[in-house]
Amino acid sequence: GQGSQKTMSSMLLNCAGVAPHPDVLGHRNVKLHLIQPATMSLPRYLFLFYAPVKILFQIWQLFSVLMSVPQLEYLLVQNPPAIPTLPLTTAFCWLTGTKRIVDWHNFGYSLL
């Protein structure tokens, strides 16, 4: 019957400056968390020095958001980027008992 329907809440972690679909933004059961992109205007030859800082910044942001949310049943992760997303969400799901689903939607393209 009608009383047996479940209401599902969702949380969306999204890069600031990238607009989610309007249906997602307007849905009452979706809470949006913005993650700031780690961007700096540095010469390309400094990438080896900048990359670890960027990864640490992303780890801190993702970890902070994941630890601030209530217990999750499922975590859907879009990949790429694999670093630091996959190792961090693997650890988070193992520690919290959350089931992780990985969407490899753009994996083939990223290899080209």
C-alpha positions in Angstrom: 0.0 0.0 0.0 0.9 3.6 0.1 2.3 3.3 3.7 5.0 1.0 2.5 6.8 3.5 0.2 10.2 4.7 1.4 11.5 8.2 1.0 15.1 8.3 0.0 17.4 11.2 0.7 20.4 11.9 -1.4 23.6 13.9 -1.0 25.5 15.3 -4.0 29.1 16.4 -3.8 29.7 18.6 -6.7 32.6 20.8 -7.9 31.8 24.5 -7.4 31.2 26.1 -10.8 29.8 23.0 -12.4 26.0 23.2 -12.4 24.1 20.0 -11.7 21.0 19.3 -13.7 18.1 21.6 -12.7 15.9 18.6 -11.6 18.6 17.7 -9.1 19.0 21.2 -7.8 15.2 21.6 -7.3 14.6 18.2 -5.7 13.6 18.4 -2.0 15.4 15.2 -1.1 18.8 16.1 -2.6 21.2 18.0 -0.5 24.1 19.7 -2.4 27.6 19.9 -1.0 30.1 22.0 -3.0 33.8 21.1 -3.3 36.1 23.8 -4.4 38.4 23.0 -7.3 42.1 23.0 -6.5 43.3 25.3 -9.2 46.4 27.4 -9.4 48.0 29.2 -12.4 51.4 27.7 -12.3 53.8 26.8 -15.2 53.4 23.2 -16.4 57.0 22.3 -15.3 55.9 22.8 -11.6 53.2 20.1 -11.9 55.2 17.5 -10.0 55.4 19.8 -7.1 51.8 21.1 -7.3 50.1 17.7 -7.9 50.7 16.3 -4.3 49.3 19.6 -2.8 46.3 19.4 -5.0 45.6 15.8 -4.0 46.0 16.6 -0.3 43.5 19.5 -0.7 41.0 17.2 -2.4 41.5 14.5 0.2 40.8 17.0 3.0 37.7 18.3 1.3 36.2 14.9 0.5 37.0 13.5 3.9 35.5 16.5 5.7 32.2 16.2 3.8 32.0 12.4 4.2 32.6 12.6 7.9 30.0 15.4 8.3 27.0 13.5 6.8 24.7 11.0 8.6 25.3 7.3 8.1 25.0 6.4 4.5 23.6 3.1 3.1 25.1 3.6 -0.4 27.8 5.8 -1.8 27.8 6.3 -5.6 31.1 7.4 -6.9 31.7 8.7 -10.4 35.1 7.9 -11.8 37.3 9.5 -13.0 39.0 11.0 -11.1 40.3 7.9 -9.4 42.9 9.8 -7.3 42.1 10.5 -4.5 38.4 9.5 -4.8 38.7 5.7 -5.0 41.2 5.1 -2.2 39.4 7.5 0.2 35.9 6.2 -0.5 37.2 2.6 -0.1 38.5 3.4 3.3 35.4 5.4 4.3 33.0 2.6 3.2 35.1 0.0 5.0 35.1 2.0 8.2 31.4 2.9 8.1 29.9 -0.2 6.5 28.6 1.8 3.6 28.1 0.0 0.3 30.0 1.7 -2.6 28.9 1.8 -6.2 31.4 3.0 -8.8 30.2 4.6 -12.0 33.0 4.1 -14.6 31.1 6.3 -17.0 34.0 8.1 -18.6 36.9 5.6 -17.9 37.5 4.7 -21.6 37.6 8.3 -22.7 40.1 9.2 -19.9 42.6 6.6 -21.2 42.9 8.3 -24.6 
